[in-house]
Amino acid sequence: MLYITEIDGNNWSRRFSRLLCTWLSLSPNVHYLPATLDNVTDVARYVVDEEHETEMEISSKQQIHGAREN
């Protein structure tokens, strides 16, 4: 499974903004999981929790399939 983890801090990744620009439309909770300092650990736990593994796999496959069509 492929995940890109970007946590904005004192030093931001230039690559992340370029990745975001490659998509015509991004939707929260569809293409990415928004996180703040208050909930970043909860979001990370959600992604790696085995209970949500099937949901994350389906979402990843849908995004890969959609990217190939564009």
mmCIF file of the N, C-alpha and C atoms, coordinates in Angstrom:
data_MODEL
# 
_entry.id   MODEL 
# 
loop_
_atom_site.group_PDB 
_atom_site.id 
_atom_site.type_symbol 
_atom_site.label_atom_id 
_atom_site.label_alt_id 
_atom_site.label_comp_id 
_atom_site.label_asym_id 
_atom_site.label_entity_id 
_atom_site.label_seq_id 
_atom_site.pdbx_PDB_ins_code 
_atom_site.Cartn_x 
_atom_site.Cartn_y 
_atom_site.Cartn_z 
_atom_site.occupancy 
_atom_site.B_iso_or_equiv 
_atom_site.pdbx_formal_charge 
_atom_site.auth_seq_id 
_atom_site.auth_comp_id 
_atom_site.auth_asym_id 
_atom_site.auth_atom_id 
_atom_site.pdbx_PDB_model_num 
ATOM 1   N N  . MET A 1 1  ? 0.835   -1.162 0.000   1.00 0.00 ? 1  MET A N  1 
ATOM 2   C CA . MET A 1 1  ? 0.000   0.000  0.000   1.00 0.00 ? 1  MET A CA 1 
ATOM 3   C C  . MET A 1 1  ? 0.892   1.242  0.000   1.00 0.00 ? 1  MET A C  1 
ATOM 4   N N  . LEU A 1 2  ? 0.471   2.285  -0.682  1.00 0.00 ? 2  LEU A N  1 
ATOM 5   C CA . LEU A 1 2  ? 1.261   3.494  -0.816  1.00 0.00 ? 2  LEU A CA 1 
ATOM 6   C C  . LEU A 1 2  ? 0.590   4.649  -0.095  1.00 0.00 ? 2  LEU A C  1 
ATOM 7   N N  . TYR A 1 3  ? 1.339   5.279  0.780   1.00 0.00 ? 3  TYR A N  1 
ATOM 8   C CA . TYR A 1 3  ? 0.852   6.464  1.484   1.00 0.00 ? 3  TYR A CA 1 
ATOM 9   C C  . TYR A 1 3  ? 1.905   7.550  1.374   1.00 0.00 ? 3  TYR A C  1 
ATOM 10  N N  . ILE A 1 4  ? 1.477   8.775  1.288   1.00 0.00 ? 4  ILE A N  1 
ATOM 11  C CA . ILE A 1 4  ? 2.386   9.906  1.377   1.00 0.00 ? 4  ILE A CA 1 
ATOM 12  C C  . ILE A 1 4  ? 2.025   10.633 2.662   1.00 0.00 ? 4  ILE A C  1 
ATOM 13  N N  . THR A 1 5  ? 2.995   10.726 3.547   1.00 0.00 ? 5  THR A N  1 
ATOM 14  C CA . THR A 1 5  ? 2.764   11.422 4.805   1.00 0.00 ? 5  THR A CA 1 
ATOM 15  C C  . THR A 1 5  ? 3.473   12.762 4.742   1.00 0.00 ? 5  THR A C  1 
ATOM 16  N N  . GLU A 1 6  ? 2.733   13.811 4.924   1.00 0.00 ? 6  GLU A N  1 
ATOM 17  C CA . GLU A 1 6  ? 3.299   15.160 4.930   1.00 0.00 ? 6  GLU A CA 1 
ATOM 18  C C  . GLU A 1 6  ? 2.827   15.851 6.191   1.00 0.00 ? 6  GLU A C  1 
ATOM 19  N N  . ILE A 1 7  ? 3.754   16.214 7.016   1.00 0.00 ? 7  ILE A N  1 
ATOM 20  C CA . ILE A 1 7  ? 3.425   16.942 8.238   1.00 0.00 ? 7  ILE A CA 1 
ATOM 21  C C  . ILE A 1 7  ? 4.148   18.272 8.168   1.00 0.00 ? 7  ILE A C  1 
ATOM 22  N N  . ASP A 1 8  ? 3.383   19.329 8.050   1.00 0.00 ? 8  ASP A N  1 
ATOM 23  C CA . ASP A 1 8  ? 3.950   20.659 7.939   1.00 0.00 ? 8  ASP A CA 1 
ATOM 24  C C  . ASP A 1 8  ? 4.489   21.086 9.291   1.00 0.00 ? 8  ASP A C  1 
ATOM 25  N N  . GLY A 1 9  ? 5.701   21.482 9.306   1.00 0.00 ? 9  GLY A N  1 
ATOM 26  C CA . GLY A 1 9  ? 6.315   21.931 10.548  1.00 0.00 ? 9  GLY A CA 1 
ATOM 27  C C  . GLY A 1 9  ? 7.194   23.129 10.265  1.00 0.00 ? 9  GLY A C  1 
ATOM 28  N N  . ASN A 1 10 ? 8.342   23.175 10.886  1.00 0.00 ? 10 ASN A N  1 
ATOM 29  C CA . ASN A 1 10 ? 9.264   24.287 10.659  1.00 0.00 ? 10 ASN A CA 1 
ATOM 30  C C  . ASN A 1 10 ? 9.870   24.243 9.266   1.00 0.00 ? 10 ASN A C  1 
ATOM 31  N N  . ASN A 1 11 ? 9.961   23.075 8.697   1.00 0.00 ? 11 ASN A N  1 
ATOM 32  C CA . ASN A 1 11 ? 10.592  22.900 7.402   1.00 0.00 ? 11 ASN A CA 1 
ATOM 33  C C  . ASN A 1 11 ? 9.632   22.155 6.493   1.00 0.00 ? 11 ASN A C  1 
ATOM 34  N N  . TRP A 1 12 ? 9.047   22.809 5.525   1.00 0.00 ? 12 TRP A N  1 
ATOM 35  C CA . TRP A 1 12 ? 8.046   22.180 4.676   1.00 0.00 ? 12 TRP A CA 1 
ATOM 36  C C  . TRP A 1 12 ? 8.696   21.524 3.463   1.00 0.00 ? 12 TRP A C  1 
ATOM 37  N N  . SER A 1 13 ? 8.014   20.575 2.923   1.00 0.00 ? 13 SER A N  1 
ATOM 38  C CA . SER A 1 13 ? 8.504   19.835 1.772   1.00 0.00 ? 13 SER A CA 1 
ATOM 39  C C  . SER A 1 13 ? 8.056   20.521 0.487   1.00 0.00 ? 13 SER A C  1 
ATOM 40  N N  . ARG A 1 14 ? 8.981   20.891 -0.353  1.00 0.00 ? 14 ARG A N  1 
ATOM 41  C CA . ARG A 1 14 ? 8.628   21.497 -1.643  1.00 0.00 ? 14 ARG A CA 1 
ATOM 42  C C  . ARG A 1 14 ? 7.927   20.489 -2.544  1.00 0.00 ? 14 ARG A C  1 
ATOM 43  N N  . ARG A 1 15 ? 8.262   19.244 -2.388  1.00 0.00 ? 15 ARG A N  1 
ATOM 44  C CA . ARG A 1 15 ? 7.672   18.196 -3.221  1.00 0.00 ? 15 ARG A CA 1 
ATOM 45  C C  . ARG A 1 15 ? 6.163   18.095 -3.009  1.00 0.00 ? 15 ARG A C  1 
ATOM 46  N N  . PHE A 1 16 ? 5.703   18.306 -1.798  1.00 0.00 ? 16 PHE A N  1 
ATOM 47  C CA . PHE A 1 16 ? 4.282   18.138 -1.495  1.00 0.00 ? 16 PHE A CA 1 
ATOM 48  C C  . PHE A 1 16 ? 3.417   19.111 -2.286  1.00 0.00 ? 16 PHE A C  1 
ATOM 49  N N  . SER A 1 17 ? 3.819   20.364 -2.354  1.00 0.00 ? 17 SER A N  1 
ATOM 50  C CA . SER A 1 17 ? 3.014   21.335 -3.110  1.00 0.00 ? 17 SER A CA 1 
ATOM 51  C C  . SER A 1 17 ? 2.982   20.980 -4.591  1.00 0.00 ? 17 SER A C  1 
ATOM 52  N N  . ARG A 1 18 ? 4.069   20.435 -5.120  1.00 0.00 ? 18 ARG A N  1 
ATOM 53  C CA . ARG A 1 18 ? 4.066   19.997 -6.522  1.00 0.00 ? 18 ARG A CA 1 
ATOM 54  C C  . ARG A 1 18 ? 3.160   18.792 -6.711  1.00 0.00 ? 18 ARG A C  1 
ATOM 55  N N  . LEU A 1 19 ? 3.134   17.897 -5.736  1.00 0.00 ? 19 LEU A N  1 
ATOM 56  C CA . LEU A 1 19 ? 2.224   16.750 -5.823  1.00 0.00 ? 19 LEU A CA 1 
ATOM 57  C C  . LEU A 1 19 ? 0.772   17.208 -5.829  1.00 0.00 ? 19 LEU A C  1 
ATOM 58  N N  . LEU A 1 20 ? 0.452   18.172 -4.990  1.00 0.00 ? 20 LEU A N  1 
ATOM 59  C CA . LEU A 1 20 ? -0.918  18.684 -4.940  1.00 0.00 ? 20 LEU A CA 1 
ATOM 60  C C  . LEU A 1 20 ? -1.313  19.353 -6.250  1.00 0.00 ? 20 LEU A C  1 
ATOM 61  N N  . CYS A 1 21 ? -0.370  20.005 -6.898  1.00 0.00 ? 21 CYS A N  1 
ATOM 62  C CA . CYS A 1 21 ? -0.672  20.699 -8.158  1.00 0.00 ? 21 CYS A CA 1 
ATOM 63  C C  . CYS A 1 21 ? -0.902  19.737 -9.314  1.00 0.00 ? 21 CYS A C  1 
ATOM 64  N N  . THR A 1 22 ? -0.508  18.487 -9.162  1.00 0.00 ? 22 THR A N  1 
ATOM 65  C CA . THR A 1 22 ? -0.687  17.543 -10.265 1.00 0.00 ? 22 THR A CA 1 
ATOM 66  C C  . THR A 1 22 ? -2.113  17.024 -10.341 1.00 0.00 ? 22 THR A C  1 
ATOM 67  N N  . TRP A 1 23 ? -2.898  17.251 -9.344  1.00 0.00 ? 23 TRP A N  1 
ATOM 68  C CA . TRP A 1 23 ? -4.286  16.794 -9.339  1.00 0.00 ? 23 TRP A CA 1 
ATOM 69  C C  . TRP A 1 23 ? -5.198  17.958 -9.686  1.00 0.00 ? 23 TRP A C  1 
ATOM 70  N N  . LEU A 1 24 ? -6.162  17.706 -10.548 1.00 0.00 ? 24 LEU A N  1 
ATOM 71  C CA . LEU A 1 24 ? -7.094  18.759 -10.938 1.00 0.00 ? 24 LEU A CA 1 
ATOM 72  C C  . LEU A 1 24 ? -8.056  19.094 -9.815  1.00 0.00 ? 24 LEU A C  1 
ATOM 73  N N  . SER A 1 25 ? -8.469  18.099 -9.085  1.00 0.00 ? 25 SER A N  1 
ATOM 74  C CA . SER A 1 25 ? -9.376  18.364 -7.966  1.00 0.00 ? 25 SER A CA 1 
ATOM 75  C C  . SER A 1 25 ? -9.081  17.383 -6.847  1.00 0.00 ? 25 SER A C  1 
ATOM 76  N N  . LEU A 1 26 ? -8.862  17.909 -5.682  1.00 0.00 ? 26 LEU A N  1 
ATOM 77  C CA . LEU A 1 26 ? -8.606  17.099 -4.497  1.00 0.00 ? 26 LEU A CA 1 
ATOM 78  C C  . LEU A 1 26 ? -9.721  17.320 -3.499  1.00 0.00 ? 26 LEU A C  1 
ATOM 79  N N  . SER A 1 27 ? -10.173 16.246 -2.900  1.00 0.00 ? 27 SER A N  1 
ATOM 80  C CA . SER A 1 27 ? -11.229 16.338 -1.894  1.00 0.00 ? 27 SER A CA 1 
ATOM 81  C C  . SER A 1 27 ? -10.729 15.764 -0.578  1.00 0.00 ? 27 SER A C  1 
ATOM 82  N N  . PRO A 1 28 ? -10.942 16.490 0.530   1.00 0.00 ? 28 PRO A N  1 
ATOM 83  C CA . PRO A 1 28 ? -10.553 15.957 1.828   1.00 0.00 ? 28 PRO A CA 1 
ATOM 84  C C  . PRO A 1 28 ? -11.299 14.659 2.120   1.00 0.00 ? 28 PRO A C  1 
ATOM 85  N N  . ASN A 1 29 ? -10.636 13.749 2.755   1.00 0.00 ? 29 ASN A N  1 
ATOM 86  C CA . ASN A 1 29 ? -11.172 12.438 3.133   1.00 0.00 ? 29 ASN A CA 1 
ATOM 87  C C  . ASN A 1 29 ? -11.439 11.538 1.938   1.00 0.00 ? 29 ASN A C  1 
ATOM 88  N N  . VAL A 1 30 ? -11.110 12.002 0.752   1.00 0.00 ? 30 VAL A N  1 
ATOM 89  C CA . VAL A 1 30 ? -11.174 11.155 -0.440  1.00 0.00 ? 30 VAL A CA 1 
ATOM 90  C C  . VAL A 1 30 ? -9.759  10.966 -0.958  1.00 0.00 ? 30 VAL A C  1 
ATOM 91  N N  . HIS A 1 31 ? -9.077  12.068 -1.236  1.00 0.00 ? 31 HIS A N  1 
ATOM 92  C CA . HIS A 1 31 ? -7.722  12.018 -1.754  1.00 0.00 ? 31 HIS A CA 1 
ATOM 93  C C  . HIS A 1 31 ? -6.666  12.169 -0.663  1.00 0.00 ? 31 HIS A C  1 
ATOM 94  N N  . TYR A 1 32 ? -7.043  12.755 0.423   1.00 0.00 ? 32 TYR A N  1 
ATOM 95  C CA . TYR A 1 32 ? -6.108  12.922 1.536   1.00 0.00 ? 32 TYR A CA 1 
ATOM 96  C C  . TYR A 1 32 ? -6.891  13.041 2.837   1.00 0.00 ? 32 TYR A C  1 
ATOM 97  N N  . LEU A 1 33 ? -6.203  12.801 3.927   1.00 0.00 ? 33 LEU A N  1 
ATOM 98  C CA . LEU A 1 33 ? -6.813  12.947 5.248   1.00 0.00 ? 33 LEU A CA 1 
ATOM 99  C C  . LEU A 1 33 ? -6.222  14.186 5.906   1.00 0.00 ? 33 LEU A C  1 
ATOM 100 N N  . PRO A 1 34 ? -7.029  15.220 6.078   1.00 0.00 ? 34 PRO A N  1 
ATOM 101 C CA . PRO A 1 34 ? -6.512  16.428 6.712   1.00 0.00 ? 34 PRO A CA 1 
ATOM 102 C C  . PRO A 1 34 ? -6.210  16.174 8.189   1.00 0.00 ? 34 PRO A C  1 
ATOM 103 N N  . ALA A 1 35 ? -5.156  16.793 8.658   1.00 0.00 ? 35 ALA A N  1 
ATOM 104 C CA . ALA A 1 35 ? -4.782  16.630 10.063  1.00 0.00 ? 35 ALA A CA 1 
ATOM 105 C C  . ALA A 1 35 ? -4.265  17.954 10.598  1.00 0.00 ? 35 ALA A C  1 
ATOM 106 N N  . THR A 1 36 ? -4.461  18.149 11.872  1.00 0.00 ? 36 THR A N  1 
ATOM 107 C CA . THR A 1 36 ? -3.919  19.313 12.569  1.00 0.00 ? 36 THR A CA 1 
ATOM 108 C C  . THR A 1 36 ? -3.037  18.798 13.697  1.00 0.00 ? 36 THR A C  1 
ATOM 109 N N  . LEU A 1 37 ? -2.373  19.690 14.371  1.00 0.00 ? 37 LEU A N  1 
ATOM 110 C CA . LEU A 1 37 ? -1.565  19.264 15.512  1.00 0.00 ? 37 LEU A CA 1 
ATOM 111 C C  . LEU A 1 37 ? -2.421  18.604 16.582  1.00 0.00 ? 37 LEU A C  1 
ATOM 112 N N  . ASP A 1 38 ? -3.684  18.983 16.649  1.00 0.00 ? 38 ASP A N  1 
ATOM 113 C CA . ASP A 1 38 ? -4.575  18.421 17.659  1.00 0.00 ? 38 ASP A CA 1 
ATOM 114 C C  . ASP A 1 38 ? -5.011  16.991 17.346  1.00 0.00 ? 38 ASP A C  1 
ATOM 115 N N  . ASN A 1 39 ? -5.064  16.610 16.052  1.00 0.00 ? 39 ASN A N  1 
ATOM 116 C CA . ASN A 1 39 ? -5.578  15.278 15.725  1.00 0.00 ? 39 ASN A CA 1 
ATOM 117 C C  . ASN A 1 39 ? -4.633  14.425 14.883  1.00 0.00 ? 39 ASN A C  1 
ATOM 118 N N  . VAL A 1 40 ? -3.395  14.841 14.700  1.00 0.00 ? 40 VAL A N  1 
ATOM 119 C CA . VAL A 1 40 ? -2.485  14.107 13.824  1.00 0.00 ? 40 VAL A CA 1 
ATOM 120 C C  . VAL A 1 40 ? -2.256  12.669 14.296  1.00 0.00 ? 40 VAL A C  1 
ATOM 121 N N  . THR A 1 41 ? -2.177  12.441 15.593  1.00 0.00 ? 41 THR A N  1 
ATOM 122 C CA . THR A 1 41 ? -1.979  11.068 16.067  1.00 0.00 ? 41 THR A CA 1 
ATOM 123 C C  . THR A 1 41 ? -3.224  10.222 15.821  1.00 0.00 ? 41 THR A C  1 
ATOM 124 N N  . ASP A 1 42 ? -4.398  10.814 15.951  1.00 0.00 ? 42 ASP A N  1 
ATOM 125 C CA . ASP A 1 42 ? -5.633  10.075 15.665  1.00 0.00 ? 42 ASP A CA 1 
ATOM 126 C C  . ASP A 1 42 ? -5.722  9.700  14.188  1.00 0.00 ? 42 ASP A C  1 
ATOM 127 N N  . VAL A 1 43 ? -5.346  10.624 13.313  1.00 0.00 ? 43 VAL A N  1 
ATOM 128 C CA . VAL A 1 43 ? -5.372  10.348 11.873  1.00 0.00 ? 43 VAL A CA 1 
ATOM 129 C C  . VAL A 1 43 ? -4.374  9.243  11.534  1.00 0.00 ? 43 VAL A C  1 
ATOM 130 N N  . ALA A 1 44 ? -3.175  9.321  12.091  1.00 0.00 ? 44 ALA A N  1 
ATOM 131 C CA . ALA A 1 44 ? -2.163  8.290  11.837  1.00 0.00 ? 44 ALA A CA 1 
ATOM 132 C C  . ALA A 1 44 ? -2.630  6.929  12.349  1.00 0.00 ? 44 ALA A C  1 
ATOM 133 N N  . ARG A 1 45 ? -3.223  6.888  13.522  1.00 0.00 ? 45 ARG A N  1 
ATOM 134 C CA . ARG A 1 45 ? -3.749  5.624  14.058  1.00 0.00 ? 45 ARG A CA 1 
ATOM 135 C C  . ARG A 1 45 ? -4.833  5.052  13.151  1.00 0.00 ? 45 ARG A C  1 
ATOM 136 N N  . TYR A 1 46 ? -5.693  5.918  12.637  1.00 0.00 ? 46 TYR A N  1 
ATOM 137 C CA . TYR A 1 46 ? -6.772  5.488  11.749  1.00 0.00 ? 46 TYR A CA 1 
ATOM 138 C C  . TYR A 1 46 ? -6.206  4.821  10.497  1.00 0.00 ? 46 TYR A C  1 
ATOM 139 N N  . VAL A 1 47 ? -5.187  5.434  9.917   1.00 0.00 ? 47 VAL A N  1 
ATOM 140 C CA . VAL A 1 47 ? -4.610  4.920  8.676   1.00 0.00 ? 47 VAL A CA 1 
ATOM 141 C C  . VAL A 1 47 ? -3.953  3.563  8.882   1.00 0.00 ? 47 VAL A C  1 
ATOM 142 N N  . VAL A 1 48 ? -3.241  3.372  9.971   1.00 0.00 ? 48 VAL A N  1 
ATOM 143 C CA . VAL A 1 48 ? -2.509  2.121  10.177  1.00 0.00 ? 48 VAL A CA 1 
ATOM 144 C C  . VAL A 1 48 ? -3.302  1.070  10.938  1.00 0.00 ? 48 VAL A C  1 
ATOM 145 N N  . ASP A 1 49 ? -4.479  1.413  11.435  1.00 0.00 ? 49 ASP A N  1 
ATOM 146 C CA . ASP A 1 49 ? -5.311  0.465  12.174  1.00 0.00 ? 49 ASP A CA 1 
ATOM 147 C C  . ASP A 1 49 ? -5.799  -0.645 11.243  1.00 0.00 ? 49 ASP A C  1 
ATOM 148 N N  . GLU A 1 50 ? -5.571  -1.879 11.624  1.00 0.00 ? 50 GLU A N  1 
ATOM 149 C CA . GLU A 1 50 ? -5.979  -3.019 10.802  1.00 0.00 ? 50 GLU A CA 1 
ATOM 150 C C  . GLU A 1 50 ? -7.481  -3.050 10.563  1.00 0.00 ? 50 GLU A C  1 
ATOM 151 N N  . GLU A 1 51 ? -8.250  -2.483 11.467  1.00 0.00 ? 51 GLU A N  1 
ATOM 152 C CA . GLU A 1 51 ? -9.703  -2.446 11.315  1.00 0.00 ? 51 GLU A CA 1 
ATOM 153 C C  . GLU A 1 51 ? -10.110 -1.637 10.073  1.00 0.00 ? 51 GLU A C  1 
ATOM 154 N N  . HIS A 1 52 ? -9.289  -0.659 9.692   1.00 0.00 ? 52 HIS A N  1 
ATOM 155 C CA . HIS A 1 52 ? -9.589  0.204  8.546   1.00 0.00 ? 52 HIS A CA 1 
ATOM 156 C C  . HIS A 1 52 ? -8.769  -0.167 7.310   1.00 0.00 ? 52 HIS A C  1 
ATOM 157 N N  . GLU A 1 53 ? -8.036  -1.278 7.375   1.00 0.00 ? 53 GLU A N  1 
ATOM 158 C CA . GLU A 1 53 ? -7.132  -1.652 6.287   1.00 0.00 ? 53 GLU A CA 1 
ATOM 159 C C  . GLU A 1 53 ? -7.869  -1.843 4.958   1.00 0.00 ? 53 GLU A C  1 
ATOM 160 N N  . THR A 1 54 ? -8.992  -2.534 4.977   1.00 0.00 ? 54 THR A N  1 
ATOM 161 C CA . THR A 1 54 ? -9.752  -2.767 3.752   1.00 0.00 ? 54 THR A CA 1 
ATOM 162 C C  . THR A 1 54 ? -10.233 -1.451 3.157   1.00 0.00 ? 54 THR A C  1 
ATOM 163 N N  . GLU A 1 55 ? -10.736 -0.568 3.990   1.00 0.00 ? 55 GLU A N  1 
ATOM 164 C CA . GLU A 1 55 ? -11.207 0.742  3.526   1.00 0.00 ? 55 GLU A CA 1 
ATOM 165 C C  . GLU A 1 55 ? -10.070 1.538  2.887   1.00 0.00 ? 55 GLU A C  1 
ATOM 166 N N  . MET A 1 56 ? -8.893  1.504  3.497   1.00 0.00 ? 56 MET A N  1 
ATOM 167 C CA . MET A 1 56 ? -7.756  2.238  2.962   1.00 0.00 ? 56 MET A CA 1 
ATOM 168 C C  . MET A 1 56 ? -7.280  1.621  1.651   1.00 0.00 ? 56 MET A C  1 
ATOM 169 N N  . GLU A 1 57 ? -7.310  0.299  1.535   1.00 0.00 ? 57 GLU A N  1 
ATOM 170 C CA . GLU A 1 57 ? -6.915  -0.368 0.295   1.00 0.00 ? 57 GLU A CA 1 
ATOM 171 C C  . GLU A 1 57 ? -7.864  -0.015 -0.841  1.00 0.00 ? 57 GLU A C  1 
ATOM 172 N N  . ILE A 1 58 ? -9.153  -0.024 -0.566  1.00 0.00 ? 58 ILE A N  1 
ATOM 173 C CA . ILE A 1 58 ? -10.147 0.325  -1.586  1.00 0.00 ? 58 ILE A CA 1 
ATOM 174 C C  . ILE A 1 58 ? -9.929  1.760  -2.042  1.00 0.00 ? 58 ILE A C  1 
ATOM 175 N N  . SER A 1 59 ? -9.731  2.660  -1.112  1.00 0.00 ? 59 SER A N  1 
ATOM 176 C CA . SER A 1 59 ? -9.507  4.066  -1.442  1.00 0.00 ? 59 SER A CA 1 
ATOM 177 C C  . SER A 1 59 ? -8.250  4.230  -2.289  1.00 0.00 ? 59 SER A C  1 
ATOM 178 N N  . SER A 1 60 ? -7.176  3.532  -1.927  1.00 0.00 ? 60 SER A N  1 
ATOM 179 C CA . SER A 1 60 ? -5.930  3.616  -2.687  1.00 0.00 ? 60 SER A CA 1 
ATOM 180 C C  . SER A 1 60 ? -6.119  3.102  -4.105  1.00 0.00 ? 60 SER A C  1 
ATOM 181 N N  . LYS A 1 61 ? -6.804  1.977  -4.249  1.00 0.00 ? 61 LYS A N  1 
ATOM 182 C CA . LYS A 1 61 ? -7.030  1.408  -5.585  1.00 0.00 ? 61 LYS A CA 1 
ATOM 183 C C  . LYS A 1 61 ? -7.890  2.325  -6.437  1.00 0.00 ? 61 LYS A C  1 
ATOM 184 N N  . GLN A 1 62 ? -8.884  2.958  -5.840  1.00 0.00 ? 62 GLN A N  1 
ATOM 185 C CA . GLN A 1 62 ? -9.731  3.892  -6.586  1.00 0.00 ? 62 GLN A CA 1 
ATOM 186 C C  . GLN A 1 62 ? -8.913  5.085  -7.062  1.00 0.00 ? 62 GLN A C  1 
ATOM 187 N N  . GLN A 1 63 ? -8.008  5.568  -6.231  1.00 0.00 ? 63 GLN A N  1 
ATOM 188 C CA . GLN A 1 63 ? -7.197  6.722  -6.610  1.00 0.00 ? 63 GLN A CA 1 
ATOM 189 C C  . GLN A 1 63 ? -6.211  6.356  -7.708  1.00 0.00 ? 63 GLN A C  1 
ATOM 190 N N  . ILE A 1 64 ? -5.616  5.174  -7.628  1.00 0.00 ? 64 ILE A N  1 
ATOM 191 C CA . ILE A 1 64 ? -4.685  4.733  -8.669  1.00 0.00 ? 64 ILE A CA 1 
ATOM 192 C C  . ILE A 1 64 ? -5.425  4.564  -9.987  1.00 0.00 ? 64 ILE A C  1 
ATOM 193 N N  . HIS A 1 65 ? -6.600  3.948  -9.948  1.00 0.00 ? 65 HIS A N  1 
ATOM 194 C CA . HIS A 1 65 ? -7.403  3.749  -11.153 1.00 0.00 ? 65 HIS A CA 1 
ATOM 195 C C  . HIS A 1 65 ? -7.796  5.095  -11.749 1.00 0.00 ? 65 HIS A C  1 
ATOM 196 N N  . GLY A 1 66 ? -8.217  6.032  -10.923 1.00 0.00 ? 66 GLY A N  1 
ATOM 197 C CA . GLY A 1 66 ? -8.596  7.361  -11.395 1.00 0.00 ? 66 GLY A CA 1 
ATOM 198 C C  . GLY A 1 66 ? -7.424  8.112  -12.000 1.00 0.00 ? 66 GLY A C  1 
ATOM 199 N N  . ALA A 1 67 ? -6.246  7.949  -11.425 1.00 0.00 ? 67 ALA A N  1 
ATOM 200 C CA . ALA A 1 67 ? -5.057  8.628  -11.938 1.00 0.00 ? 67 ALA A CA 1 
ATOM 201 C C  . ALA A 1 67 ? -4.674  8.090  -13.310 1.00 0.00 ? 67 ALA A C  1 
ATOM 202 N N  . ARG A 1 68 ? -4.859  6.811  -13.530 1.00 0.00 ? 68 ARG A N  1 
ATOM 203 C CA . ARG A 1 68 ? -4.525  6.217  -14.828 1.00 0.00 ? 68 ARG A CA 1 
ATOM 204 C C  . ARG A 1 68 ? -5.474  6.676  -15.924 1.00 0.00 ? 68 ARG A C  1 
ATOM 205 N N  . GLU A 1 69 ? -6.705  6.993  -15.547 1.00 0.00 ? 69 GLU A N  1 
ATOM 206 C CA . GLU A 1 69 ? -7.678  7.446  -16.538 1.00 0.00 ? 69 GLU A CA 1 
ATOM 207 C C  . GLU A 1 69 ? -7.408  8.872  -16.981 1.00 0.00 ? 69 GLU A C  1 
ATOM 208 N N  . ASN A 1 70 ? -6.775  9.668  -16.116 1.00 0.00 ? 70 ASN A N  1 
ATOM 209 C CA . ASN A 1 70 ? -6.524  11.088 -16.445 1.00 0.00 ? 70 ASN A CA 1 
ATOM 210 C C  . ASN A 1 70 ? -5.263  11.254 -17.180 1.00 0.00 ? 70 ASN A C  1 
# 
